[in-house]
Amino acid sequence: MIGSVLITGANGSLAINIVKCLLRVYPEMTLLLTVRDESDDNQNTTELRRLIAKHPNTAVSILKLDLNSLDETANFCSQVAEEIESSRLHSL
């Protein structure tokens, strides 16, 4: 892991292209991607997962985050802390 990148709204049209570029150019980076809707019913989230599947050696986490919800934001922070403690993610 040479570094970590956090992208909020990672299943947005612009962000998907940024993720694609990062996976291709910096496959050694750890990507922490947040989405408001992590279900497979969301076409962009499905596209994001398909894209990530093409790069199985890259460390990528997709976490649910809706910044309009204080509870979800707190849950997200707890999940990130767990990933840092387990060394799956560099400190941001």
N, CA, C and O of each residue as an XYZ file, in Angstrom:
368
protein
N       0.839     -1.183      0.000
C       0.000      0.000      0.000
C       0.878      1.238      0.000
O       1.594      1.486      0.970
N       0.836      2.005     -1.051
C       1.606      3.242     -1.059
C       0.780      4.416     -0.561
O       1.332      5.482     -0.288
N      -0.480      4.251     -0.443
C      -1.349      5.324      0.009
C      -2.796      4.923     -0.121
O      -3.129      3.865     -0.654
N      -3.646      5.795      0.379
C      -5.079      5.543      0.347
C      -5.792      6.734     -0.263
O      -5.385      7.881     -0.081
N      -6.863      6.445     -0.987
C      -7.688      7.485     -1.592
C      -9.122      7.253     -1.132
O      -9.643      6.141     -1.223
N      -9.754      8.318     -0.635
C     -11.157      8.285     -0.242
C     -11.960      9.049     -1.287
O     -11.683     10.215     -1.570
N     -12.957      8.380     -1.856
C     -13.835      9.029     -2.828
C     -15.264      8.896     -2.325
O     -15.786      7.788     -2.198
N     -15.891     10.029     -2.041
C     -17.304     10.005     -1.662
C     -18.140     10.090     -2.936
O     -17.749     10.717     -3.920
N     -19.290      9.447     -2.886
C     -20.136      9.424     -4.089
C     -19.481      8.665     -5.221
O     -19.564      9.066     -6.382
N     -18.823      7.555     -4.877
C     -18.011      6.814     -5.850
C     -18.819      6.163     -6.962
O     -18.250      5.751     -7.973
N     -20.124      6.063     -6.797
C     -20.929      5.478     -7.869
C     -21.555      6.549     -8.764
O     -22.459      6.257     -9.546
N     -21.081      7.766     -8.650
C     -21.518      8.821     -9.559
C     -20.805      8.691    -10.897
O     -19.741      8.076    -10.979
N     -21.373      9.254    -11.925
C     -20.817      9.119    -13.281
C     -19.380      9.612    -13.381
O     -18.553      8.955    -14.013
N     -19.067     10.738    -12.782
C     -17.705     11.267    -12.820
C     -16.768     10.415    -11.971
O     -15.654     10.103    -12.390
N     -17.220     10.042    -10.779
C     -16.370      9.280     -9.865
C     -16.010      7.906    -10.420
O     -14.891      7.438    -10.214
N     -16.929      7.256    -11.116
C     -16.631      5.940    -11.693
C     -15.437      6.041    -12.640
O     -14.581      5.157    -12.654
N     -15.378      7.095    -13.418
C     -14.235      7.276    -14.325
C     -12.945      7.561    -13.566
O     -11.872      7.145    -14.001
N     -13.031      8.255    -12.450
C     -11.848      8.495    -11.619
C     -11.366      7.176    -11.028
O     -10.166      6.899    -11.026
N     -12.291      6.363    -10.527
C     -11.932      5.047     -9.985
C     -11.270      4.200    -11.067
O     -10.255      3.551    -10.813
N     -11.832      4.204    -12.259
C     -11.267      3.440    -13.381
C      -9.819      3.856    -13.636
O      -8.948      3.006    -13.820
N      -9.568      5.141    -13.646
C      -8.220      5.664    -13.876
C      -7.276      5.264    -12.741
O      -6.153      4.831    -12.998
N      -7.719      5.404    -11.495
C      -6.872      5.038    -10.354
C      -6.531      3.551    -10.369
O      -5.394      3.172    -10.086
N      -7.501      2.713    -10.695
C      -7.248      1.273    -10.751
C      -6.224      0.929    -11.828
O      -5.407      0.026    -11.647
N      -6.268      1.637    -12.926
C      -5.356      1.362    -14.032
C      -3.962      1.933    -13.770
O      -2.964      1.249    -13.995
N      -3.883      3.166    -13.301
C      -2.598      3.852    -13.174
C      -1.921      3.583    -11.829
O      -0.693      3.512    -11.761
N      -2.704      3.432    -10.763
C      -2.149      3.238     -9.419
C      -2.749      1.997     -8.755
O      -3.421      2.122     -7.731
N      -2.526      0.816     -9.305
C      -3.153     -0.382     -8.743
C      -2.668     -0.728     -7.338
O      -3.307     -1.515     -6.640
N      -1.541     -0.146     -6.916
C      -1.013     -0.433     -5.584
C      -1.654      0.431     -4.499
O      -1.407      0.209     -3.313
N      -2.463      1.399     -4.878
C      -3.146      2.255     -3.904
C      -4.344      1.532     -3.311
O      -4.936      0.652     -3.936
N      -4.686      1.922     -2.095
C      -5.893      1.431     -1.452
C      -7.007      2.433     -1.714
O      -6.837      3.632     -1.491
N      -8.139      1.944     -2.184
C      -9.268      2.820     -2.476
C     -10.384      2.586     -1.466
O     -10.822      1.455     -1.259
N     -10.828      3.650     -0.852
C     -11.974      3.621      0.047
C     -13.079      4.407     -0.650
O     -13.009      5.629     -0.775
N     -14.088      3.687     -1.095
C     -15.145      4.276     -1.912
C     -16.447      4.290     -1.128
O     -16.829      3.285     -0.527
N     -17.126      5.427     -1.136
C     -18.408      5.503     -0.444
C     -19.532      5.697     -1.450
O     -19.384      6.373     -2.468
N     -20.658      5.080     -1.123
C     -21.853      5.190     -1.954
C     -23.060      5.372     -1.039
O     -23.085      4.862      0.082
N     -24.035      6.087     -1.516
C     -25.266      6.274     -0.748
C     -26.145      5.026     -0.844
O     -26.813      4.653      0.121
N     -26.138      4.387     -2.009
C     -26.953      3.191     -2.246
C     -26.020      2.062     -2.674
O     -25.514      2.049     -3.796
N     -25.803      1.114     -1.763
C     -24.869      0.025     -2.057
C     -25.553     -1.220     -2.621
O     -24.909     -2.253     -2.806
N     -26.837     -1.124     -2.888
C     -27.570     -2.292     -3.385
C     -27.260     -2.550     -4.857
O     -26.848     -1.655     -5.595
N     -27.470     -3.795     -5.255
C     -27.275     -4.165     -6.655
C     -28.389     -3.611     -7.544
O     -28.301     -3.687     -8.769
N     -29.426     -3.061     -6.935
C     -30.491     -2.417     -7.716
C     -30.010     -1.110     -8.335
O     -30.593     -0.627     -9.306
N     -28.950     -0.541     -7.774
C     -28.402      0.707     -8.294
C     -27.452      0.378     -9.436
O     -26.431     -0.278     -9.232
N     -27.787      0.829    -10.626
C     -27.012      0.501    -11.829
C     -25.563      0.977    -11.718
O     -24.652      0.261    -12.132
N     -25.336      2.160    -11.172
C     -23.972      2.679    -11.066
C     -23.145      1.906    -10.043
O     -21.945      1.708    -10.237
N     -23.781      1.467     -8.950
C     -23.062      0.660     -7.964
C     -22.672     -0.682     -8.571
O     -21.572     -1.180     -8.331
N     -23.564     -1.261     -9.350
C     -23.256     -2.512    -10.047
C     -22.091     -2.309    -11.006
O     -21.199     -3.153    -11.082
N     -22.090     -1.209    -11.732
C     -20.992     -0.888    -12.653
C     -19.684     -0.709    -11.885
O     -18.632     -1.159    -12.340
N     -19.744     -0.060    -10.731
C     -18.553      0.137     -9.901
C     -17.987     -1.212     -9.453
O     -16.775     -1.423     -9.515
N     -18.840     -2.112     -9.008
C     -18.385     -3.447     -8.582
C     -17.793     -4.238     -9.756
O     -16.796     -4.943     -9.596
N     -18.409     -4.117    -10.926
C     -17.898     -4.809    -12.113
C     -16.499     -4.305    -12.452
O     -15.610     -5.092    -12.779
N     -16.316     -3.019    -12.374
C     -15.026     -2.403    -12.652
C     -13.964     -2.872    -11.655
O     -12.847     -3.207    -12.049
N     -14.306     -2.897    -10.388
C     -13.374     -3.321     -9.340
C     -13.005     -4.792     -9.512
O     -11.860     -5.175     -9.271
N     -13.958     -5.612     -9.923
C     -13.709     -7.049    -10.100
C     -12.624     -7.322    -11.133
O     -11.988     -8.376    -11.098
N     -12.408     -6.390    -12.046
C     -11.356     -6.552    -13.053
C      -9.964     -6.336    -12.469
O      -8.968     -6.581    -13.150
N      -9.878     -5.881    -11.222
C      -8.599     -5.586    -10.572
C      -8.553     -6.286     -9.213
O      -8.579     -5.622     -8.177
N      -8.485     -7.618     -9.207
C      -8.586     -8.363     -7.952
C      -7.419     -8.149     -6.988
O      -7.546     -8.450     -5.802
N      -6.298     -7.641     -7.467
C      -5.141     -7.443     -6.592
C      -5.095     -6.058     -5.960
O      -4.170     -5.756     -5.205
N      -6.064     -5.225     -6.252
C      -6.124     -3.887     -5.676
C      -7.013     -3.918     -4.444
O      -8.085     -4.523     -4.456
N      -6.561     -3.260     -3.377
C      -7.338     -3.186     -2.137
C      -8.411     -2.110     -2.283
O      -8.110     -0.921     -2.377
N      -9.658     -2.549     -2.300
C     -10.780     -1.626     -2.467
C     -11.870     -1.978     -1.463
O     -12.232     -3.143     -1.300
N     -12.382     -0.957     -0.796
C     -13.536     -1.123      0.090
C     -14.647     -0.202     -0.393
O     -14.408      0.962     -0.714
N     -15.860     -0.734     -0.439
C     -17.033      0.083     -0.737
C     -17.869      0.123      0.536
O     -18.309     -0.911      1.038
N     -18.081      1.328      1.047
C     -18.848      1.492      2.277
C     -20.034      2.419      2.034
O     -19.958      3.361      1.246
N     -21.116      2.132      2.719
C     -22.317      2.964      2.623
C     -22.091      4.244      3.421
O     -21.620      4.205      4.558
N     -22.431      5.372      2.813
C     -22.317      6.659      3.501
C     -23.304      7.647      2.902
O     -23.269      7.945      1.708
N     -24.174      8.139      3.748
C     -25.070      9.238      3.382
C     -24.765     10.362      4.355
O     -25.132     10.290      5.528
N     -24.103     11.390      3.877
C     -23.673     12.481      4.748
C     -24.845     13.272      5.324
O     -24.644     14.109      6.204
N     -26.056     13.027      4.850
C     -27.242     13.664      5.423
C     -27.711     12.967      6.692
O     -28.582     13.477      7.396
N     -27.137     11.802      6.988
C     -27.535     11.022      8.155
C     -26.381     10.960      9.152
O     -25.323     10.405      8.855
N     -26.592     11.532     10.331
C     -25.555     11.518     11.358
C     -25.243     10.090     11.802
O     -24.084      9.759     12.052
N     -26.272      9.240     11.903
C     -26.056      7.839     12.289
C     -25.193      7.108     11.266
O     -24.271      6.381     11.636
N     -25.486      7.297      9.983
C     -24.686      6.643      8.941
C     -23.255      7.162      8.931
O     -22.314      6.401      8.705
N     -23.096      8.453      9.175
C     -21.754      9.031      9.208
C     -20.959      8.441     10.365
O     -19.782      8.117     10.200
N     -21.578      8.296     11.530
C     -20.908      7.697     12.687
C     -20.556      6.238     12.409
O     -19.468      5.786     12.766
N     -21.461      5.501     11.777
C     -21.204      4.103     11.425
C     -20.042      4.000     10.445
O     -19.184      3.128     10.581
N     -20.016      4.886      9.463
C     -18.921      4.917      8.496
C     -17.591      5.145      9.213
O     -16.608      4.459      8.933
N     -17.560      6.099     10.129
C     -16.325      6.391     10.871
C     -15.859      5.170     11.659
O     -14.661      4.894     11.727
N     -16.793      4.445     12.249
C     -16.444      3.221     12.984
C     -15.863      2.165     12.049
O     -14.888      1.496     12.393
N     -16.457      2.015     10.877
C     -15.952      1.038      9.907
C     -14.546      1.407      9.441
O     -13.690      0.532      9.305
N     -14.302      2.682      9.197
C     -12.971      3.123      8.768
C     -11.963      2.878      9.883
O     -10.851      2.420      9.619
N     -12.332      3.173     11.119
C     -11.434      2.932     12.254
C     -11.073      1.452     12.350
O      -9.921      1.114     12.621
N     -12.048      0.568     12.129
C     -11.785     -0.875     12.149
C     -10.810     -1.270     11.042
O      -9.914     -2.083     11.267
N     -10.979     -0.702      9.853
C     -10.080     -1.029      8.743
C      -8.664     -0.524      9.013
O      -7.692     -1.174      8.628
N      -8.539      0.618      9.665
C      -7.214      1.138     10.014
C      -6.574      0.252     11.076
O      -5.398     -0.095     10.965
N      -7.337     -0.117     12.103
C      -6.819     -0.968     13.174
C      -6.373     -2.330     12.657
O      -5.408     -2.898     13.169
N      -7.055     -2.854     11.661
C      -6.706     -4.173     11.121
C      -5.655     -4.082     10.012
O      -5.325     -5.089      9.385
N      -5.132     -2.883      9.773
C      -4.083     -2.630      8.767
C      -4.545     -2.856      7.333
O      -3.711     -2.998      6.439
N      -5.843     -2.892      7.095
C      -6.338     -2.976      5.720
C      -6.346     -1.602      5.065
O      -6.520     -1.485      3.852
N      -6.156     -0.565      5.874
C      -6.227      0.801      5.380
C      -5.219      1.655      6.131
O      -5.117      1.572      7.355
N      -4.469      2.481      5.393
C      -3.585      3.459      6.021
C      -4.430      4.511      6.720
O      -5.585      4.737      6.357
N      -3.849      5.147      7.719
C      -4.522      6.304      8.316
C      -4.689      7.367      7.251
O      -3.774      7.615      6.466
N      -5.831      7.986      7.220
C      -6.094      9.018      6.223
C      -5.577     10.353      6.711
O      -5.703     11.357      6.010
